[in-house]
Amino acid sequence: MADSSFDIVSKVDQMEAENAVNQAQKELAQRYDFKGVGASVEWTGESLLLKASSEDRVKAVLEVLEAKFIKRGISLRSLDAGDPFPSGKEYRIEISLKNGISSEDAKKISKIIRDESPKTVKSQIQGEELRVQSKSRDDLQATMALLKGKDLEVALQFVNFR
């Protein structure tokens, strides 16, 4: 019998992210507490720029955006938000979206699989993703459950389960 396998990736669905940004922009335009404070969200494909007149307001814009991302099923671990910084008369927060698993994170995940999963499970790093293989599908599912239970810095998705 051939080995079963799955891939571990960390990707943000661009359409869902764009929909979350659009919903946040609509809410900012409609909410009374954001009137006249210059609150806005700008989307440039890979990064976001939040603007408002004060540091507290820009943090509130970030909370609205995070709520929309959660509602659309995108993990907040996929967002890399900076600290608010003044720029002229307004405050800004720059946010980048994380795509792919860095080599350090891939090594951490591979070590967790080696140490804590069933011994028949093997993993190999392939660029920005991990391939996990085993003869037993049950062992692979146990490995998925193990990784879901861990508190890692990256949002993981499991694809290509064969």
Sine and cosine of phi, psi and omega as CSV:
sin_phi,cos_phi,sin_psi,cos_psi,sin_omega,cos_omega
0.00,0.00,0.68,-0.73,-0.03,-1.00
-0.97,0.25,0.38,-0.93,0.03,-1.00
-0.93,0.37,0.61,-0.80,0.18,-0.98
-1.00,0.00,0.41,-0.91,-0.03,-1.00
-0.43,-0.90,0.26,-0.97,0.19,-0.98
-0.49,-0.87,0.29,-0.96,0.01,-1.00
-0.94,-0.35,0.60,-0.80,0.11,-0.99
-0.96,-0.28,0.85,-0.53,0.00,-1.00
-0.78,-0.63,0.22,-0.98,0.11,-0.99
-0.70,-0.71,1.00,-0.10,-0.05,-1.00
-0.75,-0.66,0.52,-0.85,0.08,-1.00
-0.97,-0.26,0.79,-0.61,0.06,-1.00
-0.93,0.36,0.92,-0.39,-0.10,-0.99
-0.88,0.48,-0.63,0.77,-0.01,-1.00
-0.92,0.40,-0.68,0.74,0.03,-1.00
-0.90,0.43,-0.64,0.77,0.03,-1.00
-0.90,0.44,-0.68,0.74,0.02,-1.00
-0.90,0.43,-0.65,0.76,0.05,-1.00
-0.89,0.45,-0.65,0.76,0.02,-1.00
-0.89,0.45,-0.66,0.75,0.02,-1.00
-0.91,0.42,-0.68,0.73,0.02,-1.00
-0.88,0.47,-0.66,0.75,0.03,-1.00
-0.90,0.44,-0.65,0.76,0.02,-1.00
-0.90,0.43,-0.66,0.75,0.02,-1.00
-0.89,0.46,-0.66,0.75,0.04,-1.00
-0.89,0.46,-0.70,0.72,0.00,-1.00
-0.90,0.44,-0.64,0.77,0.02,-1.00
-0.90,0.44,-0.59,0.81,0.01,-1.00
-0.94,0.33,-0.48,0.88,-0.09,-1.00
-1.00,-0.07,-0.48,0.88,-0.13,-0.99
-0.96,0.27,0.68,-0.73,-0.06,-1.00
-0.91,0.41,-0.62,0.79,-0.06,-1.00
-0.95,0.31,-0.14,0.99,0.07,-1.00
-0.97,-0.25,0.06,1.00,0.01,-1.00
-0.95,0.32,0.77,-0.64,0.12,-0.99
0.97,0.24,0.18,0.98,0.02,-1.00
-0.95,-0.31,0.09,1.00,0.04,-1.00
0.92,0.39,0.50,0.87,-0.03,-1.00
-0.96,0.26,0.79,-0.62,0.03,-1.00
-0.45,-0.90,0.35,-0.94,0.08,-1.00
-0.80,-0.60,0.83,-0.56,0.04,-1.00
-0.92,-0.40,0.73,-0.68,-0.07,-1.00
-0.92,-0.38,0.81,-0.59,0.00,-1.00
-0.86,-0.51,0.45,0.89,0.04,-1.00
1.00,-0.04,-0.88,0.48,0.00,-1.00
-0.95,-0.30,-0.27,0.96,-0.03,-1.00
-0.65,-0.76,0.30,-0.95,0.00,-1.00
-0.83,-0.56,0.52,-0.85,0.08,-1.00
-0.79,-0.62,0.89,-0.46,0.03,-1.00
-0.98,-0.17,0.68,-0.73,-0.02,-1.00
-0.73,-0.68,0.56,-0.83,0.13,-0.99
-0.27,-0.96,0.17,-0.99,-0.11,-0.99
-0.98,0.20,-0.37,0.93,0.01,-1.00
-0.69,-0.72,0.25,-0.97,-0.02,-1.00
-0.90,0.43,-0.65,0.76,0.02,-1.00
-0.90,0.44,-0.64,0.77,-0.01,-1.00
-0.91,0.41,-0.66,0.75,-0.02,-1.00
-0.93,0.36,-0.53,0.85,0.09,-1.00
-0.93,0.38,-0.59,0.81,0.06,-1.00
-0.92,0.40,-0.60,0.80,0.07,-1.00
-0.89,0.46,-0.66,0.75,0.04,-1.00
-0.88,0.47,-0.67,0.75,0.02,-1.00
-0.89,0.46,-0.66,0.75,0.04,-1.00
-0.89,0.47,-0.71,0.70,0.00,-1.00
-0.89,0.45,-0.68,0.73,0.02,-1.00
-0.88,0.47,-0.64,0.77,0.02,-1.00
-0.88,0.47,-0.64,0.77,0.01,-1.00
-0.94,0.35,-0.61,0.80,0.05,-1.00
-0.90,0.43,-0.68,0.74,0.02,-1.00
-0.88,0.47,-0.69,0.73,-0.02,-1.00
-0.89,0.46,-0.53,0.85,0.00,-1.00
-1.00,0.04,0.05,1.00,0.08,-1.00
0.99,0.13,0.38,0.93,0.03,-1.00
-0.97,-0.24,0.80,-0.60,-0.04,-1.00
-0.93,0.37,0.62,-0.79,0.04,-1.00
-0.94,0.34,-0.24,0.97,0.09,-1.00
-0.93,0.37,-0.28,0.96,0.03,-1.00
-0.99,0.17,-0.21,0.98,0.00,-1.00
-0.99,-0.14,0.70,-0.72,0.07,-1.00
-0.88,-0.47,1.00,0.04,-0.09,-1.00
-1.00,0.01,0.70,-0.71,0.07,-1.00
-1.00,0.06,-0.07,-1.00,0.05,-1.00
-1.00,0.05,0.45,-0.89,0.06,-1.00
-0.90,0.44,0.67,-0.75,0.05,-1.00
-0.69,-0.73,0.58,-0.81,0.00,-1.00
-0.97,0.26,0.61,-0.79,0.06,-1.00
-0.60,-0.80,0.99,-0.13,-0.07,-1.00
0.94,0.34,-0.82,-0.57,-0.01,-1.00
-1.00,-0.07,0.06,1.00,-0.06,-1.00
-0.79,-0.61,0.23,-0.97,0.09,-1.00
-0.94,-0.33,0.53,-0.85,-0.04,-1.00
-0.72,-0.69,0.47,-0.88,0.16,-0.99
-0.76,-0.65,0.79,-0.61,0.07,-1.00
-0.99,-0.17,0.72,-0.69,-0.02,-1.00
-0.80,-0.60,0.74,-0.67,0.11,-0.99
-0.91,-0.42,0.49,-0.87,0.03,-1.00
-1.00,-0.07,0.74,-0.67,0.00,-1.00
-1.00,0.02,0.83,-0.56,0.10,-1.00
-0.82,-0.57,0.74,-0.67,0.00,-1.00
1.00,-0.02,0.36,-0.93,0.01,-1.00
-0.98,-0.22,0.83,-0.56,0.02,-1.00
-0.92,0.39,0.32,-0.95,-0.07,-1.00
-0.90,0.43,-0.57,0.82,0.03,-1.00
-0.91,0.41,-0.70,0.71,0.02,-1.00
-0.91,0.42,-0.62,0.79,0.03,-1.00
-0.89,0.45,-0.63,0.77,0.04,-1.00
-0.92,0.40,-0.63,0.78,0.05,-1.00
-0.89,0.46,-0.73,0.69,-0.01,-1.00
-0.90,0.44,-0.68,0.74,0.02,-1.00
-0.89,0.46,-0.63,0.78,0.04,-1.00
-0.91,0.41,-0.66,0.75,0.05,-1.00
-0.87,0.49,-0.69,0.72,0.00,-1.00
-0.89,0.45,-0.70,0.72,0.00,-1.00
-0.89,0.45,-0.68,0.73,-0.12,-0.99
-0.99,0.15,-0.63,0.78,-0.23,-0.97
-0.91,-0.41,-0.28,0.96,-0.03,-1.00
-1.00,0.02,0.16,-0.99,0.05,-1.00
-0.83,0.55,0.51,-0.86,-0.14,-0.99
-0.92,0.38,-0.30,0.95,0.00,-1.00
-0.98,0.19,-0.17,0.99,-0.08,-1.00
-1.00,0.06,0.77,-0.64,0.03,-1.00
-0.85,-0.53,0.56,-0.83,0.04,-1.00
-0.77,-0.64,0.51,-0.86,0.10,-0.99
-0.62,-0.78,0.62,-0.78,-0.04,-1.00
-1.00,0.09,0.79,-0.62,0.03,-1.00
-0.79,-0.62,1.00,0.03,-0.01,-1.00
0.93,0.36,-0.88,-0.47,-0.02,-1.00
-0.98,-0.20,0.39,0.92,0.06,-1.00
-0.59,-0.81,0.23,-0.97,0.02,-1.00
-0.88,-0.48,0.66,-0.76,0.12,-0.99
-0.96,-0.27,0.80,-0.60,0.00,-1.00
-0.90,-0.43,0.77,-0.63,-0.07,-1.00
-0.77,-0.63,0.51,-0.86,0.10,-0.99
-0.27,-0.96,0.35,-0.94,0.09,-1.00
-0.97,0.23,-0.44,0.90,-0.07,-1.00
-0.97,-0.24,0.83,-0.56,0.06,-1.00
-0.91,0.41,-0.54,0.84,0.03,-1.00
-0.89,0.46,-0.64,0.77,0.05,-1.00
-0.90,0.43,-0.62,0.79,0.04,-1.00
-0.91,0.42,-0.66,0.75,0.03,-1.00
-0.92,0.39,-0.59,0.81,0.07,-1.00
-0.90,0.43,-0.60,0.80,0.04,-1.00
-0.92,0.40,-0.65,0.76,0.06,-1.00
-0.87,0.50,-0.73,0.69,0.01,-1.00
-0.88,0.47,-0.63,0.77,0.03,-1.00
-0.87,0.48,-0.73,0.68,-0.03,-1.00
-0.94,0.35,-0.56,0.83,0.06,-1.00
-0.91,0.42,-0.53,0.85,-0.01,-1.00
-0.98,0.21,-0.30,0.95,-0.01,-1.00
-0.99,0.17,0.49,-0.87,0.02,-1.00
-0.99,-0.15,1.00,0.06,-0.03,-1.00
-0.99,-0.16,0.34,-0.94,-0.03,-1.00
-0.98,0.20,-0.18,0.98,-0.04,-1.00
-0.91,-0.42,0.48,-0.88,0.09,-1.00
-1.00,0.09,0.83,-0.56,-0.07,-1.00
-0.96,-0.29,0.64,-0.77,0.16,-0.99
-0.83,-0.56,0.56,-0.83,-0.01,-1.00
-0.94,-0.34,0.87,-0.49,-0.08,-1.00
-0.77,-0.64,0.20,-0.98,0.07,-1.00
0.83,0.56,0.71,0.70,0.04,-1.00
-0.96,0.28,0.91,-0.42,-0.03,-1.00
-0.83,-0.56,0.00,0.00,0.00,0.00
